[in-house]
Amino acid sequence: MSDPKFIALTPELHEYVVRHGAREDGALAAVRESTAALGDVAVMQISPDQGALMTMLARLSGASRAIELGTFTGYSAICIARGLADGGLLTACELDPERAETARANFEAADVADRIDVVVGPAAETLAGLTETGPGTFDLAFIDADKTGYPGYYEACLTLLRPGGLIVLDNVLRDGTVLDPPADDEGGRAIAALNESIAEDDRVDVAMLGIADGITLARKR
Ligand SMILES: C[S@@+](CC[C@H](N)C(=O)[O-])C[C@H]1O[C@@H](n2cnc3c(N)ncnc32)[C@H](O)[C@@H]1O
């Protein structure tokens, strides 16, 4: 018998969730379609229901200053930017210059280019600069870059956020392997170790959501 506290989504149920719980408009659908044409890498893009959640979190938290680590072609950044308060700014960090260029074009098409600053380079370097100049000044952080970097990104984002600010970490279930990450999956082991330490971290309030590939919300106390 299944546990009455949760259900595992079938593809049909996920489609139902997207149809009823995410209002993906033409601009976002175009990003999804053009990214799908890139092939297997498209799997890195967040799903429409997670996109709706990102917009909702940005809006509910009243965020003005946000940072995203791992922008890819820009889907999640558009969702976050749409939820920011008037005059808000998202710093979008992406290592790959070609992807950053694609994201910039997608931001123009989605009419959010004026509220997103794309920074090309290793996220750790961008974070180091920002934590030096503006600790405690950000409202929201979305961590979705290289998984081995997550522990360092988490610490830097905690420094960057004001009390009450929110860190959102993606892929915390690592495709279901988090219970026993393979020895050769460095990223998976980094995520599993970080999950353990966040669960005990009294600097934050925490909620781990079993949707998409697992999402942790950590609110700085
Ligand atoms: C999972 S994808 C991000 C997906 C994106 N949030 C979306 O919803 O479309 C991860 C991205 O992080 C980028 N990345 C990997 N290592 C990075 C690093 N050290 N600094 C910044 N970006 C990095 C990759 O090039 C890739 O585009």
The ligand as a MOL file (V3000), in Angstrom:
LIG
                    3D

  0  0  0     0  0            999 V3000
M  V30 BEGIN CTAB
M  V30 COUNTS 27 29 0 0 0
M  V30 BEGIN ATOM
M  V30 1 C 21.1430 22.9240 -14.5150 0
M  V30 2 S 21.7620 24.1700 -15.5830 0 CHG=1
M  V30 3 C 20.8170 25.5700 -15.1060 0
M  V30 4 C 19.3970 25.5120 -15.6290 0
M  V30 5 C 18.6630 26.8200 -15.5110 0
M  V30 6 N 18.5320 27.2410 -14.1220 0
M  V30 7 C 17.3170 26.7120 -16.1780 0
M  V30 8 O 16.3100 26.4910 -15.4990 0
M  V30 9 O 17.2600 26.7710 -17.4060 0 CHG=-1
M  V30 10 C 23.3430 24.5080 -14.9040 0
M  V30 11 C 24.1000 25.6300 -15.5880 0
M  V30 12 O 25.1950 25.9800 -14.7260 0
M  V30 13 C 26.2860 26.3480 -15.5330 0
M  V30 14 N 27.5020 26.1950 -14.7270 0
M  V30 15 C 28.2280 25.0790 -14.4880 0
M  V30 16 N 29.2650 25.3460 -13.6900 0
M  V30 17 C 29.1940 26.6600 -13.3970 0
M  V30 18 C 30.0010 27.5390 -12.6200 0
M  V30 19 N 31.0770 27.0940 -11.9740 0
M  V30 20 N 29.6380 28.8410 -12.5570 0
M  V30 21 C 28.5090 29.2900 -13.1970 0
M  V30 22 N 27.7220 28.5070 -13.9500 0
M  V30 23 C 28.0510 27.2040 -14.0470 0
M  V30 24 C 26.2230 25.3890 -16.7160 0
M  V30 25 O 26.9280 25.9130 -17.8340 0
M  V30 26 C 24.7180 25.2730 -16.9400 0
M  V30 27 O 24.2740 26.1650 -17.9320 0
M  V30 END ATOM
M  V30 BEGIN BOND
M  V30 1 1 1 2
M  V30 2 1 2 3
M  V30 3 1 2 10
M  V30 4 1 3 4
M  V30 5 1 4 5
M  V30 6 1 5 6
M  V30 7 1 5 7
M  V30 8 2 7 8
M  V30 9 1 7 9
M  V30 10 1 10 11
M  V30 11 1 11 12
M  V30 12 1 11 26
M  V30 13 1 12 13
M  V30 14 1 13 14
M  V30 15 1 13 24
M  V30 16 1 14 15
M  V30 17 1 14 23
M  V30 18 2 15 16
M  V30 19 1 16 17
M  V30 20 1 17 18
M  V30 21 2 17 23
M  V30 22 1 18 19
M  V30 23 2 18 20
M  V30 24 1 20 21
M  V30 25 2 21 22
M  V30 26 1 22 23
M  V30 27 1 24 25
M  V30 28 1 24 26
M  V30 29 1 26 27
M  V30 END BOND
M  V30 END CTAB
M  END
